[in-house]
Amino acid sequence: MAKKKWGMIVDIDKCIGCQACVVACQSENNIPINEEGHFNQRRAIQWIRIERYWEGEFPDVKARFLPVFCQQCDDAPCEPVCPVFATYHNSEGLNVQVYNRCIGTRFCANNCPYQARFFNFWEPEWPDSLKNQLNPDVTVRSRGIMEKCTFCVQRIRRSSREAARDGREVEDGDRALSPACVNACPTHALAFGDMADEESAVSVKSKQELRRQAGTRPGGRGYHLLDDLGTHPNVVYLKKVDKTAEEHEVHG
């Protein structure tokens, strides 16, 4: 199979802040249940979070939502500081986290500018009524290690194996391949695919929007989070379209 480079597009204009992606991620990846005490101690684990911002003054206040998760950086600051090589960049553009190698130094979390890594402070426990919902394809992480988003690598691996078995390439936009957050989004604000494939939807869209944003063509909405840090993320965000602000700029 051809070399892959997995990436994602997040369209802020479509995000409604419903947090369906957060719930889907919790369920798919066996993320420990966050209780009130965990939140109060700022030790809750969320591989994807929806940051909420407010713009304007009352009564013209507008809510802005920003999904944030591991950006799978090509030049990830978290990787060189790990003393046991528990996190590294693989050949498919993923920032891999090897849980049974991690010793919990938290160096990677301190070096992550996106605050997308979480330290597991407690041995996870689920009530009996929820134990059957645990995903057998994902390990249950024990206390004392770092964990984070991996673009649901278990789904990528399963789809790749099945495609190789059938003698075909992985199909662009396959729901079995896409991370749980992408499949759960009701507004299709998230899109996942192979950035190395010139014809994939995410590759075409990201290059088009980033090129426009750079000034080659007007009207581009594409950008990277904290782009000035030079981490070169594999996640492209598309700006919010605010028609009211645009009209104000034109007529104001």
Order of alpha helices (4+ residues) and beta strands (2+ residues): beta-alpha-alpha-beta-beta-beta-beta-alpha-beta-beta-alpha-alpha-beta-alpha-beta-beta-alpha
